[in-house]
Amino acid sequence: MESFSFKYPASKSVLQRAHTGVVGSGDLEILLEPTTSAESEFVVRTASDGFKEIWEKVFKRFVALNDVQAKITLNDFGATPGVVSLRLAQVLELANKKN
């Protein structure tokens, strides 16, 4: 099990908290919490050791398109980079959805 975090400058706010996915065989859970700080913070807890550089590349791409002011917690059980990108897009859509 490995845990790490990354922070990037951000300027766009999100409307509300959001959750997507489940932790299970080969999947990923993401929790997004809006913040007032000018950064995106990603906190990763993963069962797959040794992939920190790949996580960082996925986050850099996401932040380049969506520099949201949020704390994003990812609980991973072996998700691929494609699944991570999909789940990030899903949680952001939910966080910006007007009820």
Residue frames as a rotation matrix with the C-alpha (Angstrom) as fourth column:
MET 1
0.584 0.812 0.000 0.00
0.812 -0.584 0.000 0.00
0.000 0.000 -1.000 0.00
GLU 2
-0.607 -0.785 0.129 1.32
0.792 -0.610 0.012 3.43
0.069 0.110 0.992 -0.92
SER 3
0.602 0.748 -0.279 0.12
0.762 -0.643 -0.078 6.96
-0.237 -0.165 -0.957 -0.07
PHE 4
-0.644 -0.763 -0.064 1.24
0.710 -0.626 0.321 10.29
-0.285 0.162 0.945 -1.53
SER 5
0.497 0.814 -0.301 -0.09
0.614 -0.575 -0.541 13.69
-0.613 0.084 -0.785 -2.55
PHE 6
-0.556 -0.561 0.613 0.42
0.826 -0.452 0.336 16.38
0.089 0.694 0.715 -5.17
LYS 7
0.252 0.610 -0.751 -0.53
0.524 -0.739 -0.424 20.08
-0.814 -0.286 -0.506 -5.24
TYR 8
-0.511 -0.318 0.799 -0.95
0.853 -0.305 0.424 22.35
0.109 0.897 0.427 -8.26
PRO 9
-0.884 0.222 -0.411 -2.00
-0.109 -0.953 -0.282 26.00
-0.455 -0.204 0.867 -8.60
ALA 10
-0.498 0.791 0.356 -5.71
0.857 0.385 0.344 26.44
0.135 0.476 -0.869 -9.36
SER 11
-0.991 0.106 -0.086 -8.19
-0.094 -0.987 -0.128 29.25
-0.098 -0.118 0.988 -9.92
LYS 12
-0.434 0.883 -0.179 -11.63
-0.466 -0.049 0.884 27.77
0.771 0.467 0.432 -10.67
SER 13
-0.631 0.290 0.719 -14.12
-0.695 0.199 -0.690 27.00
-0.344 -0.936 0.076 -7.93
VAL 14
-0.773 0.485 -0.409 -16.51
0.151 0.767 0.623 24.04
0.616 0.420 -0.666 -7.88
LEU 15
-0.113 0.866 0.487 -20.09
-0.514 -0.470 0.717 24.12
0.850 -0.169 0.498 -6.59
GLN 16
0.593 0.481 0.645 -20.23
-0.803 0.306 0.510 21.19
0.048 -0.821 0.569 -4.18
ARG 17
-0.363 -0.639 0.678 -18.75
-0.663 0.689 0.294 17.98
-0.655 -0.343 -0.673 -2.84
ALA 18
0.503 0.514 -0.695 -18.92
-0.845 0.462 -0.271 14.93
0.182 0.723 0.667 -5.07
HIS 19
-0.218 -0.483 0.848 -18.18
-0.553 0.777 0.300 11.20
-0.804 -0.404 -0.436 -5.01
THR 20
0.570 0.395 -0.720 -17.80
-0.814 0.391 -0.430 8.64
0.112 0.832 0.544 -7.78
GLY 21
-0.053 -0.590 -0.806 -16.64
-0.473 0.725 -0.500 5.05
0.879 0.355 -0.317 -8.12
VAL 22
0.911 0.242 0.335 -16.07
-0.412 0.457 0.788 2.31
0.038 -0.856 0.516 -5.58
VAL 23
-0.221 -0.968 0.122 -12.96
-0.974 0.225 0.021 0.72
-0.048 -0.114 -0.992 -4.17
GLY 24
0.642 0.393 0.658 -13.00
-0.344 0.915 -0.211 -2.85
-0.685 -0.091 0.723 -5.38
SER 25
0.142 -0.620 0.772 -11.30
0.556 0.695 0.456 -5.18
-0.819 0.364 0.443 -7.77
GLY 26
-0.473 -0.502 0.724 -9.52
0.875 -0.171 0.454 -2.97
-0.104 0.848 0.520 -10.31
ASP 27
0.338 0.681 0.649 -11.50
0.710 -0.638 0.299 0.17
0.618 0.360 -0.699 -9.56
LEU 28
-0.768 -0.637 0.074 -11.21
0.532 -0.698 -0.479 3.57
0.357 -0.328 0.874 -7.98
GLU 29
0.422 0.827 -0.371 -13.16
0.906 -0.368 0.210 5.83
0.038 -0.424 -0.905 -5.65
ILE 30
-0.650 -0.593 0.475 -12.79
0.558 -0.797 -0.231 9.60
0.516 0.115 0.849 -5.86
LEU 31
0.358 0.662 -0.658 -14.00
0.912 -0.400 0.094 12.16
-0.201 -0.634 -0.747 -3.32
LEU 32
-0.425 -0.448 0.787 -13.91
0.619 -0.778 -0.109 15.84
0.660 0.441 0.608 -4.29
GLU 33
0.304 0.453 -0.838 -14.21
0.904 -0.415 0.104 18.63
-0.301 -0.789 -0.535 -1.72
PRO 34
0.549 -0.089 0.831 -14.27
0.413 -0.836 -0.362 22.30
0.727 0.542 -0.422 -2.75
THR 35
0.036 -0.566 -0.824 -11.68
0.960 -0.209 0.185 24.52
-0.277 -0.797 0.536 -1.05
THR 36
0.959 0.235 -0.155 -10.95
0.199 -0.956 -0.216 28.22
-0.199 0.176 -0.964 -0.93
SER 37
0.126 -0.980 -0.155 -7.21
-0.012 -0.158 0.987 27.76
-0.992 -0.122 -0.032 -1.38
ALA 38
0.547 0.016 -0.837 -5.75
-0.771 -0.378 -0.512 28.52
-0.325 0.926 -0.195 -4.80
GLU 39
-0.607 -0.777 -0.165 -4.71
-0.788 0.562 0.253 24.94
-0.104 0.283 -0.953 -5.47
SER 40
0.605 0.591 -0.534 -5.77
-0.602 0.778 0.180 21.47
0.521 0.212 0.826 -6.53
GLU 41
-0.354 -0.685 0.637 -4.63
-0.917 0.388 -0.092 18.89
-0.183 -0.617 -0.766 -4.01
PHE 42
0.423 0.396 -0.815 -4.64
-0.569 0.816 0.101 15.21
0.705 0.421 0.571 -4.93
VAL 43
-0.206 -0.411 0.888 -4.31
-0.927 0.371 -0.044 12.65
-0.312 -0.833 -0.458 -2.12
VAL 44
0.216 0.193 -0.957 -3.74
-0.696 0.718 -0.012 9.10
0.685 0.669 0.289 -3.33
ARG 45
-0.135 -0.219 0.966 -4.04
-0.755 0.654 0.043 5.84
-0.642 -0.724 -0.254 -1.41
THR 46
0.382 0.213 -0.899 -3.25
-0.870 0.411 -0.272 2.91
0.311 0.886 0.342 -3.70
ALA 47
0.754 -0.074 0.653 -2.75
-0.247 0.889 0.386 -0.82
-0.609 -0.453 0.652 -3.43
SER 48
0.787 -0.471 0.398 -0.32
0.597 0.423 -0.682 -0.68
0.153 0.774 0.614 -6.40
ASP 49
0.523 -0.681 -0.512 3.16
0.172 -0.504 0.846 0.46
-0.835 -0.531 -0.146 -5.40
GLY 50
-0.346 -0.909 0.234 5.66
0.492 0.037 0.870 2.13
-0.799 0.416 0.435 -7.74
PHE 51
-0.123 0.374 0.919 3.37
0.982 -0.086 0.167 4.15
0.142 0.923 -0.357 -10.03
LYS 52
0.127 0.177 -0.976 3.76
0.605 -0.794 -0.066 7.64
-0.786 -0.582 -0.208 -8.53
GLU 53
-0.774 -0.488 -0.402 5.17
-0.014 -0.622 0.783 9.14
-0.632 0.612 0.475 -11.76
ILE 54
-0.772 0.557 0.306 2.20
0.512 0.259 0.819 7.88
0.377 0.789 -0.485 -13.76
TRP 55
0.154 0.818 -0.554 -0.25
0.974 -0.220 -0.053 9.33
-0.165 -0.532 -0.831 -11.24
GLU 56
-0.204 -0.318 -0.926 1.54
0.305 -0.919 0.248 12.67
-0.930 -0.232 0.285 -11.50
LYS 57
-0.984 -0.170 0.045 1.24
0.085 -0.236 0.968 12.70
-0.154 0.957 0.247 -15.31
VAL 58
-0.344 0.933 0.106 -2.50
0.838 0.254 0.484 11.98
0.424 0.255 -0.869 -15.12
PHE 59
0.271 0.448 -0.852 -2.99
0.833 -0.553 -0.026 14.80
-0.483 -0.702 -0.523 -12.60
LYS 60
-0.584 -0.549 -0.598 -0.91
0.160 -0.800 0.578 17.29
-0.795 0.242 0.556 -14.61
ARG 61
-0.899 0.316 0.305 -3.07
0.329 0.023 0.944 16.61
0.291 0.949 -0.125 -17.66
PHE 62
0.010 0.960 -0.279 -6.27
0.965 0.064 0.253 16.96
0.260 -0.271 -0.927 -15.62
VAL 63
0.126 -0.012 -0.992 -5.15
0.639 -0.764 0.090 20.23
-0.758 -0.646 -0.089 -14.02
ALA 64
-0.883 -0.466 -0.061 -4.09
0.230 -0.541 0.809 21.66
-0.410 0.700 0.584 -17.40
LEU 65
-0.656 0.709 0.258 -7.72
0.342 -0.026 0.939 21.33
0.673 0.705 -0.226 -18.47
ASN 66
0.475 0.879 -0.031 -9.49
0.272 -0.113 0.956 21.81
0.837 -0.462 -0.293 -15.11
ASP 67
-0.630 -0.776 0.023 -7.57
0.244 -0.225 -0.943 23.88
0.737 -0.588 0.331 -12.58
VAL 68
0.383 0.919 0.091 -10.18
0.069 -0.126 0.990 23.45
0.921 -0.373 -0.112 -9.84
GLN 69
-0.468 -0.424 0.775 -9.80
-0.707 -0.345 -0.617 24.61
0.529 -0.837 -0.139 -6.27
ALA 70
0.689 0.724 -0.027 -10.43
-0.607 0.597 0.525 21.30
0.396 -0.345 0.851 -4.54
LYS 71
-0.423 -0.672 0.607 -9.05
-0.819 0.571 0.061 18.53
-0.388 -0.471 -0.792 -2.42
ILE 72
0.460 0.513 -0.724 -9.41
-0.801 0.591 -0.091 15.33
0.382 0.622 0.683 -4.42
THR 73
-0.213 -0.461 0.862 -8.95
-0.790 0.600 0.126 12.07
-0.575 -0.654 -0.492 -2.54
LEU 74
0.246 0.195 -0.949 -8.40
-0.820 0.564 -0.097 8.92
0.516 0.802 0.299 -4.59
ASN 75
0.009 -0.159 0.987 -8.74
-0.682 0.721 0.122 5.44
-0.731 -0.675 -0.102 -3.07
ASP 76
0.155 -0.095 -0.983 -7.34
-0.962 0.212 -0.172 3.03
0.224 0.973 -0.058 -5.64
PHE 77
0.259 -0.100 0.961 -7.35
-0.352 0.917 0.190 -0.71
-0.899 -0.387 0.203 -6.07
GLY 78
-0.405 -0.619 0.673 -5.41
0.381 0.554 0.740 -1.09
-0.831 0.556 0.012 -9.31
ALA 79
0.707 0.704 -0.059 -7.22
0.268 -0.344 -0.900 1.28
-0.654 0.621 -0.432 -11.70
THR 80
-0.042 -0.680 0.732 -5.55
0.995 0.038 0.093 2.03
-0.092 0.732 0.675 -15.03
PRO 81
-0.830 -0.313 -0.463 -4.66
0.293 -0.949 0.115 5.64
-0.475 -0.040 0.879 -16.04
GLY 82
-0.788 0.590 0.178 -7.65
0.045 -0.234 0.971 5.62
0.614 0.773 0.158 -18.38
VAL 83
0.092 0.822 -0.562 -10.02
0.785 0.287 0.549 4.75
0.613 -0.491 -0.619 -15.54
VAL 84
-0.318 -0.276 -0.907 -8.44
0.830 -0.543 -0.126 7.44
-0.457 -0.793 0.401 -13.34
SER 85
-0.997 -0.069 -0.047 -8.99
0.034 -0.850 0.526 10.07
-0.076 0.523 0.849 -16.06
LEU 86
-0.435 0.900 -0.022 -12.60
0.242 0.140 0.960 8.92
0.868 0.412 -0.278 -16.56
ARG 87
0.127 0.477 -0.870 -13.36
0.959 0.166 0.230 9.01
0.254 -0.863 -0.436 -12.83
LEU 88
-0.661 -0.401 -0.634 -11.79
0.559 -0.827 -0.060 12.49
-0.501 -0.394 0.771 -12.49
ALA 89
-0.912 0.381 0.150 -14.02
-0.105 -0.573 0.813 13.76
0.396 0.726 0.563 -15.31
GLN 90
-0.132 0.914 -0.384 -17.06
0.517 0.394 0.760 12.14
0.846 -0.098 -0.525 -13.67
VAL 91
-0.051 0.100 -0.994 -16.43
0.991 -0.122 -0.063 13.57
-0.128 -0.987 -0.093 -10.22
LEU 92
-0.898 -0.291 -0.330 -15.85
0.251 -0.955 0.160 17.05
-0.362 0.061 0.930 -11.64
GLU 93
-0.679 0.720 0.143 -19.10
0.007 -0.188 0.982 16.88
0.734 0.668 0.123 -13.61
LEU 94
0.107 0.723 -0.682 -20.98
0.794 0.351 0.497 15.87
0.599 -0.594 -0.536 -10.45
ALA 95
-0.344 -0.336 -0.877 -19.31
0.864 -0.480 -0.155 18.63
-0.368 -0.811 0.455 -8.41
ASN 96
-0.956 -0.056 -0.287 -20.42
-0.048 -0.939 0.342 21.28
-0.288 0.341 0.895 -10.89
LYS 97
-0.588 0.805 0.078 -23.95
0.528 0.309 0.791 19.95
0.613 0.506 -0.607 -11.40
LYS 98
-0.788 0.419 0.450 -26.64
-0.574 -0.764 -0.294 22.34
0.220 -0.491 0.843 -10.29
ASN 99
-0.883 0.468 -0.032 -29.32
0.434 0.790 -0.433 20.60
-0.177 -0.396 -0.901 -8.23
